[in-house]
Amino acid sequence: MTLFAVFASVVFGAMAKDTTQERLLYGLKVFAEFMVIGLVLGWILYFIP
Amino acid sequence: MVKTERMQAEEAEPAPGFAWLTGAAAWFFPGLGHILQGRLGRAALMGGAVWVCFFVGMAMGGHLFDLASEGSSALLQVPPMIANLGSGALYLVSWLLDYGFKDDPAQAARATYEYGNTFLLIAGLLNYLTMLDAFDIAAGRKP
């Protein structure tokens, strides 16, 4: 999941925004969102039989 | 430039032939679209992500989709096949070598099989985004 989040956020970050700093911040934000949502969904599904 | 002005500018200037060529090259060989425009950093990041994603998917024992199934199940193969097809030459070479397309129960039993499938699908979808980015840059719609 982490590896997937890295690849996806690299491409999303490189595509979006105008400056390098904005791209870096956006990439980090997307990475964090992938990780947090993945972990939250994982725990929710863990409790669903 | 606001969105409406940008849309008007796009309508006035159709994409040049080079942009279409760049888009096709970007699809066929992940990263090539940006390389042709001298954007090597972008090519390494975006194209590299696609290549690594594809090979990680293959190493995990992922399965590539084609229309080999018969009947209605062939239709179900179309969406993942479109995603896989985004990998361009990587998909075509695998198809020519018949590597990764077989329905092997031993391969499907691997713990990483589904992860591999997902990585292969994502590699193709990310390359579609990379291709569109290269096209937009070549068409002058993006700095």
N, CA and C atoms of all chains as a GROMACS GRO file, in nm:
protein
  576
    1MET      N    1   0.083  -0.120   0.000
    1MET     CA    2   0.000   0.000   0.000
    1MET      C    3   0.088   0.126   0.000
    2THR      N    4   0.196   0.119   0.080
    2THR     CA    5   0.288   0.233   0.085
    2THR      C    6   0.353   0.255  -0.051
    3LEU      N    7   0.394   0.143  -0.113
    3LEU     CA    8   0.458   0.150  -0.244
    3LEU      C    9   0.362   0.209  -0.347
    4PHE      N   10   0.239   0.160  -0.344
    4PHE     CA   11   0.136   0.212  -0.434
    4PHE      C   12   0.116   0.362  -0.412
    5ALA      N   13   0.107   0.401  -0.284
    5ALA     CA   14   0.086   0.543  -0.252
    5ALA      C   15   0.203   0.628  -0.302
    6VAL      N   16   0.324   0.573  -0.293
    6VAL     CA   17   0.442   0.648  -0.342
    6VAL      C   18   0.431   0.673  -0.492
    7PHE      N   19   0.404   0.566  -0.570
    7PHE     CA   20   0.399   0.581  -0.716
    7PHE      C   21   0.287   0.676  -0.758
    8ALA      N   22   0.171   0.656  -0.700
    8ALA     CA   23   0.056   0.739  -0.738
    8ALA      C   24   0.080   0.885  -0.700
    9SER      N   25   0.135   0.909  -0.582
    9SER     CA   26   0.155   1.048  -0.539
    9SER      C   27   0.267   1.116  -0.619
   10VAL      N   28   0.367   1.038  -0.662
   10VAL     CA   29   0.472   1.096  -0.747
   10VAL      C   30   0.411   1.148  -0.877
   11VAL      N   31   0.328   1.066  -0.941
   11VAL     CA   32   0.268   1.107  -1.068
   11VAL      C   33   0.169   1.222  -1.046
   12PHE      N   34   0.084   1.210  -0.944
   12PHE     CA   35  -0.013   1.316  -0.917
   12PHE      C   36   0.060   1.448  -0.885
   13GLY      N   37   0.164   1.437  -0.803
   13GLY     CA   38   0.238   1.557  -0.764
   13GLY      C   39   0.308   1.621  -0.883
   14ALA      N   40   0.367   1.539  -0.971
   14ALA     CA   41   0.438   1.593  -1.087
   14ALA      C   42   0.342   1.660  -1.185
   15MET      N   43   0.219   1.610  -1.191
   15MET     CA   44   0.122   1.665  -1.287
   15MET      C   45   0.061   1.796  -1.241
   16ALA      N   46   0.037   1.805  -1.110
   16ALA     CA   47  -0.043   1.916  -1.060
   16ALA      C   48   0.042   2.039  -1.029
   17LYS      N   49  -0.025   2.151  -1.011
   17LYS     CA   50   0.035   2.278  -0.965
   17LYS      C   51   0.140   2.334  -1.061
   18ASP      N   52   0.197   2.449  -1.018
   18ASP     CA   53   0.288   2.520  -1.109
   18ASP      C   54   0.434   2.522  -1.063
   19THR      N   55   0.456   2.540  -0.933
   19THR     CA   56   0.595   2.548  -0.887
   19THR      C   57   0.638   2.416  -0.823
   20THR      N   58   0.769   2.399  -0.814
   20THR     CA   59   0.824   2.274  -0.757
   20THR      C   60   0.779   2.256  -0.612
   21GLN      N   61   0.781   2.366  -0.538
   21GLN     CA   62   0.742   2.357  -0.398
   21GLN      C   63   0.596   2.314  -0.383
   22GLU      N   64   0.510   2.372  -0.468
   22GLU     CA   65   0.368   2.336  -0.464
   22GLU      C   66   0.348   2.190  -0.502
   23ARG      N   67   0.425   2.145  -0.600
   23ARG     CA   68   0.415   2.005  -0.644
   23ARG      C   69   0.456   1.910  -0.532
   24LEU      N   70   0.567   1.946  -0.467
   24LEU     CA   71   0.618   1.862  -0.358
   24LEU      C   72   0.516   1.853  -0.245
   25LEU      N   73   0.460   1.967  -0.209
   25LEU     CA   74   0.361   1.969  -0.101
   25LEU      C   75   0.236   1.891  -0.140
   26TYR      N   76   0.193   1.906  -0.266
   26TYR     CA   77   0.074   1.834  -0.313
   26TYR      C   78   0.100   1.684  -0.314
   27GLY      N   79   0.221   1.645  -0.362
   27GLY     CA   80   0.256   1.503  -0.363
   27GLY      C   81   0.255   1.444  -0.224
   28LEU      N   82   0.312   1.518  -0.128
   28LEU     CA   83   0.314   1.470   0.011
   28LEU      C   84   0.172   1.461   0.068
   29LYS      N   85   0.089   1.558   0.030
   29LYS     CA   86  -0.050   1.558   0.079
   29LYS      C   87  -0.124   1.436   0.023
   30VAL      N   88  -0.107   1.410  -0.106
   30VAL     CA   89  -0.175   1.295  -0.168
   30VAL      C   90  -0.125   1.165  -0.106
   31PHE      N   91   0.007   1.157  -0.082
   31PHE     CA   92   0.064   1.037  -0.020
   31PHE      C   93   0.002   1.015   0.118
   32ALA      N   94  -0.003   1.122   0.198
   32ALA     CA   95  -0.061   1.110   0.332
   32ALA      C   96  -0.207   1.069   0.325
   33GLU      N   97  -0.280   1.123   0.228
   33GLU     CA   98  -0.422   1.089   0.215
   33GLU      C   99  -0.440   0.941   0.179
   34PHE      N  100  -0.357   0.893   0.086
   34PHE     CA  101  -0.365   0.751   0.049
   34PHE      C  102  -0.340   0.663   0.172
   35MET      N  103  -0.237   0.698   0.248
   35MET     CA  104  -0.200   0.617   0.364
   35MET      C  105  -0.310   0.619   0.470
   36VAL      N  106  -0.357   0.739   0.503
   36VAL     CA  107  -0.457   0.751   0.610
   36VAL      C  108  -0.586   0.681   0.570
   37ILE      N  109  -0.633   0.707   0.447
   37ILE     CA  110  -0.758   0.645   0.402
   37ILE      C  111  -0.743   0.492   0.395
   38GLY      N  112  -0.627   0.446   0.347
   38GLY     CA  113  -0.602   0.302   0.339
   38GLY      C  114  -0.606   0.237   0.476
   39LEU      N  115  -0.541   0.301   0.573
   39LEU     CA  116  -0.539   0.244   0.709
   39LEU      C  117  -0.678   0.248   0.773
   40VAL      N  118  -0.748   0.358   0.755
   40VAL     CA  119  -0.884   0.369   0.812
   40VAL      C  120  -0.976   0.263   0.751
   41LEU      N  121  -0.973   0.252   0.618
   41LEU     CA  122  -1.057   0.150   0.553
   41LEU      C  123  -1.018   0.009   0.596
   42GLY      N  124  -0.887  -0.012   0.609
   42GLY     CA  125  -0.839  -0.143   0.652
   42GLY      C  126  -0.894  -0.182   0.788
   43TRP      N  127  -0.893  -0.087   0.883
   43TRP     CA  128  -0.946  -0.116   1.017
   43TRP      C  129  -1.097  -0.133   1.015
   44ILE      N  130  -1.164  -0.054   0.934
   44ILE     CA  131  -1.312  -0.068   0.924
   44ILE      C  132  -1.346  -0.208   0.871
   45LEU      N  133  -1.276  -0.249   0.765
   45LEU     CA  134  -1.305  -0.380   0.706
   45LEU      C  135  -1.263  -0.494   0.799
   46TYR      N  136  -1.164  -0.468   0.886
   46TYR     CA  137  -1.120  -0.571   0.981
   46TYR      C  138  -1.234  -0.612   1.074
   47PHE      N  139  -1.317  -0.515   1.112
   47PHE     CA  140  -1.425  -0.544   1.207
   47PHE      C  141  -1.552  -0.591   1.138
   48ILE      N  142  -1.555  -0.586   1.006
   48ILE     CA  143  -1.673  -0.635   0.934
   48ILE      C  144  -1.649  -0.780   0.893
   49PRO      N  145  -1.733  -0.871   0.941
   49PRO     CA  146  -1.707  -1.013   0.909
   49PRO      C  147  -1.732  -1.047   0.762
   50MET      N  148  -0.438   3.293  -1.619
   50MET     CA  149  -0.548   3.290  -1.716
   50MET      C  150  -0.667   3.214  -1.655
   51VAL      N  151  -0.784   3.277  -1.658
   51VAL     CA  152  -0.900   3.209  -1.601
   51VAL      C  153  -0.945   3.096  -1.695
   52LYS      N  154  -1.029   3.010  -1.640
   52LYS     CA  155  -1.064   2.888  -1.712
   52LYS      C  156  -1.130   2.916  -1.847
   53THR      N  157  -1.225   3.014  -1.849
   53THR     CA  158  -1.296   3.040  -1.975
   53THR      C  159  -1.202   3.094  -2.082
   54GLU      N  160  -1.108   3.182  -2.041
   54GLU     CA  161  -1.010   3.234  -2.138
   54GLU      C  162  -0.922   3.123  -2.192
   55ARG      N  163  -0.883   3.033  -2.100
   55ARG     CA  164  -0.798   2.922  -2.142
   55ARG      C  165  -0.874   2.832  -2.241
   56MET      N  166  -1.002   2.808  -2.212
   56MET     CA  167  -1.081   2.723  -2.301
   56MET      C  168  -1.097   2.788  -2.439
   57GLN      N  169  -1.115   2.922  -2.440
   57GLN     CA  170  -1.126   2.993  -2.568
   57GLN      C  171  -0.996   2.984  -2.647
   58ALA      N  172  -0.883   2.997  -2.574
   58ALA     CA  173  -0.752   2.988  -2.640
   58ALA      C  174  -0.732   2.848  -2.699
   59GLU      N  175  -0.779   2.745  -2.624
   59GLU     CA  176  -0.766   2.608  -2.674
   59GLU      C  177  -0.851   2.585  -2.798
   60GLU      N  178  -0.970   2.646  -2.798
   60GLU     CA  179  -1.058   2.631  -2.914
   60GLU      C  180  -0.997   2.698  -3.037
   61ALA      N  181  -0.931   2.811  -3.012
   61ALA     CA  182  -0.875   2.886  -3.125
   61ALA      C  183  -0.755   2.814  -3.186
   62GLU      N  184  -0.675   2.750  -3.101
   62GLU     CA  185  -0.554   2.685  -3.151
   62GLU      C  186  -0.565   2.533  -3.134
   63PRO      N  187  -0.588   2.462  -3.243
   63PRO     CA  188  -0.592   2.316  -3.232
   63PRO      C  189  -0.454   2.260  -3.199
   64ALA      N  190  -0.453   2.143  -3.134
   64ALA     CA  191  -0.325   2.083  -3.095
   64ALA      C  192  -0.242   2.051  -3.219
   65PRO      N  193  -0.115   2.087  -3.219
   65PRO     CA  194  -0.031   2.058  -3.336
   65PRO      C  195  -0.003   1.908  -3.350
   66GLY      N  196   0.041   1.870  -3.469
   66GLY     CA  197   0.070   1.728  -3.494
   66GLY      C  198   0.175   1.673  -3.399
   67PHE      N  199   0.270   1.760  -3.361
   67PHE     CA  200   0.375   1.716  -3.268
   67PHE      C  201   0.316   1.672  -3.135
   68ALA      N  202   0.208   1.741  -3.094
   68ALA     CA  203   0.146   1.706  -2.966
   68ALA      C  204   0.086   1.565  -2.972
   69TRP      N  205   0.022   1.534  -3.085
   69TRP     CA  206  -0.037   1.400  -3.100
   69TRP      C  207   0.072   1.293  -3.105
   70LEU      N  208   0.181   1.326  -3.174
   70LEU     CA  209   0.294   1.234  -3.183
   70LEU      C  210   0.354   1.211  -3.044
   71THR      N  211   0.367   1.320  -2.971
   71THR     CA  212   0.421   1.311  -2.835
   71THR      C  213   0.330   1.226  -2.747
   72GLY      N  214   0.199   1.247  -2.760
   72GLY     CA  215   0.104   1.168  -2.682
   72GLY      C  216   0.115   1.020  -2.715
   73ALA      N  217   0.125   0.990  -2.844
   73ALA     CA  218   0.136   0.849  -2.886
   73ALA      C  219   0.267   0.788  -2.835
   74ALA      N  220   0.376   0.865  -2.844
   74ALA     CA  221   0.505   0.815  -2.795
   74ALA      C  222   0.501   0.793  -2.644
   75ALA      N  223   0.433   0.885  -2.575
   75ALA     CA  224   0.423   0.875  -2.429
   75ALA      C  225   0.344   0.751  -2.389
   76TRP      N  226   0.241   0.718  -2.468
   76TRP     CA  227   0.164   0.597  -2.438
   76TRP      C  228   0.249   0.472  -2.466
   77PHE      N  229   0.315   0.472  -2.583
   77PHE     CA  230   0.386   0.352  -2.626
   77PHE      C  231   0.504   0.320  -2.535
   78PHE      N  232   0.580   0.422  -2.500
   78PHE     CA  233   0.699   0.401  -2.417
   78PHE      C  234   0.691   0.499  -2.300
   79PRO      N  235   0.649   0.451  -2.182
   79PRO     CA  236   0.629   0.541  -2.068
   79PRO      C  237   0.750   0.632  -2.042
   80GLY      N  238   0.726   0.761  -2.044
   80GLY     CA  239   0.831   0.860  -2.019
   80GLY      C  240   0.886   0.923  -2.146
   81LEU      N  241   0.865   0.858  -2.261
   81LEU     CA  242   0.924   0.908  -2.386
   81LEU      C  243   0.864   1.043  -2.427
   82GLY      N  244   0.738   1.064  -2.397
   82GLY     CA  245   0.672   1.191  -2.433
   82GLY      C  246   0.741   1.310  -2.369
   83HIS      N  247   0.783   1.295  -2.246
   83HIS     CA  248   0.853   1.404  -2.177
   83HIS      C  249   0.998   1.413  -2.222
   84ILE      N  250   1.058   1.297  -2.252
   84ILE     CA  251   1.198   1.297  -2.301
   84ILE      C  252   1.206   1.374  -2.432
   85LEU      N  253   1.109   1.353  -2.521
   85LEU     CA  254   1.109   1.422  -2.650
   85LEU      C  255   1.102   1.574  -2.635
   86GLN      N  256   1.047   1.617  -2.522
   86GLN     CA  257   1.036   1.761  -2.498
   86GLN      C  258   1.147   1.814  -2.409
   87GLY      N  259   1.244   1.727  -2.379
   87GLY     CA  260   1.358   1.768  -2.298
   87GLY      C  261   1.328   1.780  -2.150
   88ARG      N  262   1.216   1.727  -2.108
   88ARG     CA  263   1.182   1.733  -1.965
   88ARG      C  264   1.222   1.601  -1.899
   89LEU      N  265   1.351   1.590  -1.876
   89LEU     CA  266   1.405   1.462  -1.830
   89LEU      C  267   1.366   1.430  -1.686
   90GLY      N  268   1.360   1.533  -1.602
   90GLY     CA  269   1.322   1.511  -1.463
   90GLY      C  270   1.181   1.458  -1.452
   91ARG      N  271   1.092   1.519  -1.525
   91ARG     CA  272   0.953   1.477  -1.527
   91ARG      C  273   0.941   1.336  -1.585
   92ALA      N  274   1.020   1.309  -1.691
   92ALA     CA  275   1.018   1.176  -1.753
   92ALA      C  276   1.064   1.071  -1.652
   93ALA      N  277   1.170   1.104  -1.578
   93ALA     CA  278   1.223   1.007  -1.481
   93ALA      C  279   1.122   0.981  -1.371
   94LEU      N  280   1.057   1.087  -1.325
   94LEU     CA  281   0.961   1.071  -1.215
   94LEU      C  282   0.836   0.997  -1.260
   95MET      N  283   0.773   1.049  -1.365
   95MET     CA  284   0.644   0.994  -1.406
   95MET      C  285   0.660   0.863  -1.482
   96GLY      N  286   0.749   0.864  -1.582
   96GLY     CA  287   0.773   0.741  -1.657
   96GLY      C  288   0.833   0.633  -1.567
   97GLY      N  289   0.927   0.675  -1.481
   97GLY     CA  290   0.991   0.580  -1.389
   97GLY      C  291   0.889   0.514  -1.298
   98ALA      N  292   0.793   0.593  -1.250
   98ALA     CA  293   0.690   0.537  -1.162
   98ALA      C  294   0.611   0.428  -1.235
   99VAL      N  295   0.582   0.453  -1.363
   99VAL     CA  296   0.506   0.354  -1.442
   99VAL      C  297   0.588   0.226  -1.462
  100TRP      N  298   0.713   0.243  -1.500
  100TRP     CA  299   0.798   0.125  -1.523
  100TRP      C  300   0.813   0.042  -1.396
  101VAL      N  301   0.847   0.111  -1.287
  101VAL     CA  302   0.870   0.038  -1.161
  101VAL      C  303   0.741  -0.029  -1.116
  102CYS      N  304   0.630   0.043  -1.129
  102CYS     CA  305   0.499  -0.010  -1.089
  102CYS      C  306   0.469  -0.138  -1.169
  103PHE      N  307   0.498  -0.136  -1.298
  103PHE     CA  308   0.470  -0.251  -1.384
  103PHE      C  309   0.556  -0.370  -1.342
  104PHE      N  310   0.685  -0.346  -1.324
  104PHE     CA  311   0.774  -0.458  -1.293
  104PHE      C  312   0.751  -0.511  -1.151
  105VAL      N  313   0.714  -0.423  -1.059
  105VAL     CA  314   0.679  -0.469  -0.924
  105VAL      C  315   0.554  -0.558  -0.933
  106GLY      N  316   0.458  -0.516  -1.014
  106GLY     CA  317   0.337  -0.596  -1.034
  106GLY      C  318   0.368  -0.732  -1.092
  107MET      N  319   0.458  -0.735  -1.190
  107MET     CA  320   0.498  -0.862  -1.251
  107MET      C  321   0.570  -0.951  -1.149
  108ALA      N  322   0.659  -0.888  -1.071
  108ALA     CA  323   0.735  -0.964  -0.971
  108ALA      C  324   0.644  -1.023  -0.864
  109MET      N  325   0.533  -0.955  -0.838
  109MET     CA  326   0.438  -1.004  -0.739
  109MET      C  327   0.348  -1.114  -0.796
  110GLY      N  328   0.364  -1.143  -0.923
  110GLY     CA  329   0.283  -1.250  -0.984
  110GLY      C  330   0.150  -1.201  -1.035
  111GLY      N  331   0.142  -1.073  -1.067
  111GLY     CA  332   0.016  -1.017  -1.118
  111GLY      C  333  -0.024  -1.074  -1.253
  112HIS      N  334  -0.151  -1.054  -1.286
  112HIS     CA  335  -0.207  -1.110  -1.409
  112HIS      C  336  -0.247  -0.997  -1.502
  113LEU      N  337  -0.210  -1.011  -1.628
  113LEU     CA  338  -0.252  -0.913  -1.729
  113LEU      C  339  -0.379  -0.963  -1.797
  114PHE      N  340  -0.465  -0.872  -1.834
  114PHE     CA  341  -0.595  -0.909  -1.891
  114PHE      C  342  -0.597  -0.889  -2.042
  115ASP      N  343  -0.661  -0.984  -2.110
  115ASP     CA  344  -0.689  -0.968  -2.254
  115ASP      C  345  -0.828  -1.024  -2.281
  116LEU      N  346  -0.863  -1.040  -2.407
  116LEU     CA  347  -0.999  -1.086  -2.440
  116LEU      C  348  -1.002  -1.235  -2.469
  117ALA      N  349  -0.914  -1.311  -2.403
  117ALA     CA  350  -0.905  -1.453  -2.434
  117ALA      C  351  -1.026  -1.532  -2.385
  118SER      N  352  -1.095  -1.484  -2.280
  118SER     CA  353  -1.210  -1.558  -2.228
  118SER      C  354  -1.325  -1.556  -2.329
  119GLU      N  355  -1.407  -1.661  -2.321
  119GLU     CA  356  -1.521  -1.669  -2.412
  119GLU      C  357  -1.650  -1.632  -2.339
  120GLY      N  358  -1.754  -1.600  -2.419
  120GLY     CA  359  -1.884  -1.570  -2.361
  120GLY      C  360  -1.890  -1.434  -2.295
  121SER      N  361  -1.984  -1.423  -2.197
  121SER     CA  362  -2.005  -1.292  -2.133
  121SER      C  363  -1.886  -1.251  -2.048
  122SER      N  364  -1.807  -1.348  -2.000
  122SER     CA  365  -1.694  -1.311  -1.915
  122SER      C  366  -1.589  -1.232  -1.993
  123ALA      N  367  -1.592  -1.244  -2.126
  123ALA     CA  368  -1.497  -1.165  -2.206
  123ALA      C  369  -1.523  -1.017  -2.188
  124LEU      N  370  -1.651  -0.981  -2.171
  124LEU     CA  371  -1.686  -0.840  -2.150
  124LEU      C  372  -1.627  -0.788  -2.019
  125LEU      N  373  -1.626  -0.877  -1.918
  125LEU     CA  374  -1.572  -0.836  -1.789
  125LEU      C  375  -1.422  -0.811  -1.794
  126GLN      N  376  -1.358  -0.865  -1.897
  126GLN     CA  377  -1.213  -0.848  -1.911
  126GLN      C  378  -1.179  -0.711  -1.973
  127VAL      N  379  -1.281  -0.648  -2.034
  127VAL     CA  380  -1.252  -0.525  -2.109
  127VAL      C  381  -1.201  -0.411  -2.020
  128PRO      N  382  -1.270  -0.376  -1.909
  128PRO     CA  383  -1.218  -0.263  -1.828
  128PRO      C  384  -1.076  -0.283  -1.777
  129PRO      N  385  -1.045  -0.400  -1.715
  129PRO     CA  386  -0.905  -0.416  -1.672
  129PRO      C  387  -0.808  -0.422  -1.788
  130MET      N  388  -0.856  -0.473  -1.904
  130MET     CA  389  -0.766  -0.476  -2.020
  130MET      C  390  -0.732  -0.334  -2.067
  131ILE      N  391  -0.832  -0.246  -2.063
  131ILE     CA  392  -0.807  -0.106  -2.102
  131ILE      C  393  -0.704  -0.044  -2.006
  132ALA      N  394  -0.719  -0.075  -1.877
  132ALA     CA  395  -0.622  -0.023  -1.779
  132ALA      C  396  -0.483  -0.080  -1.807
  133ASN      N  397  -0.475  -0.212  -1.830
  133ASN     CA  398  -0.345  -0.274  -1.859
  133ASN      C  399  -0.283  -0.220  -1.987
  134LEU      N  400  -0.368  -0.195  -2.085
  134LEU     CA  401  -0.321  -0.148  -2.216
  134LEU      C  402  -0.251  -0.012  -2.205
  135GLY      N  403  -0.280   0.060  -2.100
  135GLY     CA  404  -0.215   0.190  -2.078
  135GLY      C  405  -0.065   0.179  -2.065
  136SER      N  406  -0.015   0.062  -2.031
  136SER     CA  407   0.130   0.044  -2.016
  136SER      C  408   0.203   0.044  -2.149
  137GLY      N  409   0.129   0.046  -2.259
  137GLY     CA  410   0.189   0.057  -2.392
  137GLY      C  411   0.274  -0.061  -2.431
  138ALA      N  412   0.401  -0.034  -2.462
  138ALA     CA  413   0.491  -0.140  -2.510
  138ALA      C  414   0.511  -0.249  -2.406
  139LEU      N  415   0.505  -0.211  -2.278
  139LEU     CA  416   0.523  -0.312  -2.173
  139LEU      C  417   0.414  -0.419  -2.184
  140TYR      N  418   0.291  -0.374  -2.210
  140TYR     CA  419   0.179  -0.468  -2.226
  140TYR      C  420   0.195  -0.546  -2.356
  141LEU      N  421   0.228  -0.476  -2.464
  141LEU     CA  422   0.237  -0.541  -2.594
  141LEU      C  423   0.347  -0.647  -2.598
  142VAL      N  424   0.462  -0.614  -2.538
  142VAL     CA  425   0.572  -0.712  -2.536
  142VAL      C  426   0.532  -0.834  -2.451
  143SER      N  427   0.468  -0.808  -2.337
  143SER     CA  428   0.422  -0.920  -2.254
  143SER      C  429   0.322  -1.006  -2.329
  144TRP      N  430   0.236  -0.941  -2.407
  144TRP     CA  431   0.136  -1.013  -2.485
  144TRP      C  432   0.202  -1.097  -2.595
  145LEU      N  433   0.301  -1.038  -2.661
  145LEU     CA  434   0.373  -1.112  -2.766
  145LEU      C  435   0.450  -1.231  -2.709
  146LEU      N  436   0.504  -1.213  -2.589
  146LEU     CA  437   0.580  -1.322  -2.525
  146LEU      C  438   0.488  -1.415  -2.446
  147ASP      N  439   0.359  -1.380  -2.441
  147ASP     CA  440   0.260  -1.456  -2.363
  147ASP      C  441   0.307  -1.471  -2.217
  148TYR      N  442   0.353  -1.362  -2.162
  148TYR     CA  443   0.403  -1.362  -2.024
  148TYR      C  444   0.306  -1.281  -1.936
  149GLY      N  445   0.252  -1.348  -1.836
  149GLY     CA  446   0.162  -1.280  -1.743
  149GLY      C  447   0.015  -1.290  -1.778
  150PHE      N  448  -0.017  -1.360  -1.886
  150PHE     CA  449  -0.156  -1.371  -1.929
  150PHE      C  450  -0.221  -1.505  -1.892
  151LYS      N  451  -0.139  -1.603  -1.857
  151LYS     CA  452  -0.192  -1.737  -1.831
  151LYS      C  453  -0.273  -1.741  -1.700
  152ASP      N  454  -0.381  -1.818  -1.701
  152ASP     CA  455  -0.459  -1.839  -1.579
  152ASP      C  456  -0.400  -1.959  -1.505
  153ASP      N  457  -0.300  -1.930  -1.424
  153ASP     CA  458  -0.230  -2.037  -1.354
  153ASP      C  459  -0.275  -2.040  -1.207
  154PRO      N  460  -0.338  -2.152  -1.162
  154PRO     CA  461  -0.386  -2.158  -1.022
  154PRO      C  462  -0.273  -2.140  -0.920
  155ALA      N  463  -0.155  -2.191  -0.954
  155ALA     CA  464  -0.042  -2.177  -0.859
  155ALA      C  465  -0.004  -2.030  -0.844
  156GLN      N  466  -0.010  -1.957  -0.956
  156GLN     CA  467   0.022  -1.814  -0.950
  156GLN      C  468  -0.086  -1.738  -0.873
  157ALA      N  469  -0.212  -1.778  -0.898
  157ALA     CA  470  -0.324  -1.711  -0.830
  157ALA      C  471  -0.324  -1.738  -0.680
  158ALA      N  472  -0.259  -1.847  -0.639
  158ALA     CA  473  -0.256  -1.882  -0.497
  158ALA      C  474  -0.151  -1.801  -0.421
  159ARG      N  475  -0.066  -1.730  -0.493
  159ARG     CA  476   0.037  -1.651  -0.425
  159ARG      C  477  -0.027  -1.538  -0.343
  160ALA      N  478   0.033  -1.512  -0.228
  160ALA     CA  479  -0.022  -1.408  -0.140
  160ALA      C  480  -0.021  -1.271  -0.206
  161THR      N  481   0.073  -1.251  -0.296
  161THR     CA  482   0.088  -1.118  -0.358
  161THR      C  483   0.015  -1.105  -0.491
  162TYR      N  484  -0.062  -1.209  -0.528
  162TYR     CA  485  -0.125  -1.210  -0.662
  162TYR      C  486  -0.215  -1.087  -0.684
  163GLU      N  487  -0.305  -1.061  -0.590
  163GLU     CA  488  -0.398  -0.948  -0.607
  163GLU      C  489  -0.325  -0.814  -0.603
  164TYR      N  490  -0.222  -0.807  -0.518
  164TYR     CA  491  -0.142  -0.685  -0.514
  164TYR      C  492  -0.076  -0.662  -0.649
  165GLY      N  493  -0.024  -0.772  -0.706
  165GLY     CA  494   0.040  -0.763  -0.838
  165GLY      C  495  -0.057  -0.715  -0.944
  166ASN      N  496  -0.179  -0.771  -0.941
  166ASN     CA  497  -0.284  -0.726  -1.036
  166ASN      C  498  -0.306  -0.576  -1.024
  167THR      N  499  -0.318  -0.532  -0.899
  167THR     CA  500  -0.346  -0.389  -0.876
  167THR      C  501  -0.231  -0.303  -0.926
  168PHE      N  502  -0.110  -0.345  -0.902
  168PHE     CA  503   0.006  -0.268  -0.949
  168PHE      C  504   0.008  -0.260  -1.101
  169LEU      N  505  -0.027  -0.370  -1.168
  169LEU     CA  506  -0.027  -0.370  -1.315
  169LEU      C  507  -0.136  -0.277  -1.368
  170LEU      N  508  -0.252  -0.280  -1.303
  170LEU     CA  509  -0.361  -0.190  -1.345
  170LEU      C  510  -0.321  -0.045  -1.323
  171ILE      N  511  -0.263  -0.018  -1.207
  171ILE     CA  512  -0.226   0.120  -1.173
  171ILE      C  513  -0.115   0.171  -1.265
  172ALA      N  514  -0.022   0.081  -1.305
  172ALA     CA  515   0.085   0.123  -1.397
  172ALA      C  516   0.024   0.177  -1.526
  173GLY      N  517  -0.074   0.105  -1.580
  173GLY     CA  518  -0.138   0.149  -1.704
  173GLY      C  519  -0.214   0.280  -1.686
  174LEU      N  520  -0.287   0.290  -1.575
  174LEU     CA  521  -0.367   0.412  -1.552
  174LEU      C  522  -0.276   0.533  -1.528
  175LEU      N  523  -0.167   0.512  -1.456
  175LEU     CA  524  -0.073   0.624  -1.436
  175LEU      C  525  -0.010   0.666  -1.568
  176ASN      N  526   0.012   0.569  -1.657
  176ASN     CA  527   0.071   0.606  -1.786
  176ASN      C  528  -0.028   0.686  -1.872
  177TYR      N  529  -0.158   0.660  -1.857
  177TYR     CA  530  -0.256   0.744  -1.926
  177TYR      C  531  -0.244   0.889  -1.879
  178LEU      N  532  -0.228   0.906  -1.747
  178LEU     CA  533  -0.211   1.042  -1.693
  178LEU      C  534  -0.082   1.105  -1.745
  179THR      N  535   0.024   1.026  -1.747
  179THR     CA  536   0.154   1.074  -1.798
  179THR      C  537   0.141   1.115  -1.944
  180MET      N  538   0.070   1.034  -2.020
  180MET     CA  539   0.049   1.062  -2.163
  180MET      C  540  -0.027   1.195  -2.181
  181LEU      N  541  -0.132   1.214  -2.103
  181LEU     CA  542  -0.210   1.337  -2.114
  181LEU      C  543  -0.127   1.459  -2.073
  182ASP      N  544  -0.043   1.441  -1.973
  182ASP     CA  545   0.045   1.550  -1.929
  182ASP      C  546   0.142   1.588  -2.041
  183ALA      N  547   0.203   1.487  -2.104
  183ALA     CA  548   0.297   1.513  -2.214
  183ALA      C  549   0.225   1.580  -2.331
  184PHE      N  550   0.103   1.536  -2.359
  184PHE     CA  551   0.025   1.596  -2.467
  184PHE      C  552  -0.005   1.743  -2.439
  185ASP      N  553  -0.050   1.771  -2.316
  185ASP     CA  554  -0.083   1.909  -2.280
  185ASP      C  555   0.038   2.001  -2.288
  186ILE      N  556   0.153   1.951  -2.246
  186ILE     CA  557   0.275   2.033  -2.253
  186ILE      C  558   0.310   2.060  -2.398
  187ALA      N  559   0.304   1.955  -2.482
  187ALA     CA  560   0.338   1.970  -2.624
  187ALA      C  561   0.240   2.062  -2.696
  188ALA      N  562   0.113   2.062  -2.653
  188ALA     CA  563   0.012   2.146  -2.717
  188ALA      C  564   0.015   2.289  -2.665
  189GLY      N  565   0.100   2.314  -2.567
  189GLY     CA  566   0.113   2.448  -2.511
  189GLY      C  567   0.003   2.484  -2.414
  190ARG      N  568  -0.066   2.383  -2.364
  190ARG     CA  569  -0.175   2.409  -2.268
  190ARG      C  570  -0.125   2.408  -2.124
  191LYS      N  571   0.000   2.371  -2.108
  191LYS     CA  572   0.056   2.361  -1.974
  191LYS      C  573   0.200   2.410  -1.979
  192PRO      N  574   0.246   2.483  -1.877
  192PRO     CA  575   0.385   2.533  -1.882
  192PRO      C  576   0.488   2.421  -1.863
   0.00000   0.00000   0.00000
